[in-house]
Amino acid sequence: MFTAFKQLYDLARQGFTADLLKDILTIFYTPLAQVYRAANIADSLSDLQSFIADLIRTVESVEDRESPVSSSYHFVTSCQLVKMT
């Protein structure tokens, strides 16, 4: 097992391996950073929170009822409301 770590260490010490890692990070970091900056994470989390709150409210309001059609209607309506926002 020690020889595997030594081989990995020797490979990492070679110049082209470090350059390759640097190039890979550069290739993937830039687009990911742009997406992160463009996406409004706070709004997405707020939408998710609203959806979950609506879902909980729907389930709680249907617990006393026996009709599965009514509960399906409320669930679909909640999904459509979230989709529109």
Number of C-alpha atoms within 10 A of each C-alpha: 5 7 8 9 10 11 11 11 11 11 13 14 11 10 9 11 13 13 12 11 12 11 12 11 11 11 11 10 11 11 11 11 11 10 10 11 10 9 11 10 11 9 10 11 11 11 15 13 12 15 17 13 13 19 17 13 12 18 15 11 12 16 10 8 10 9 10 9 9 11 17 14 12 18 17 12 14 18 14 11 13 14 10 6 6
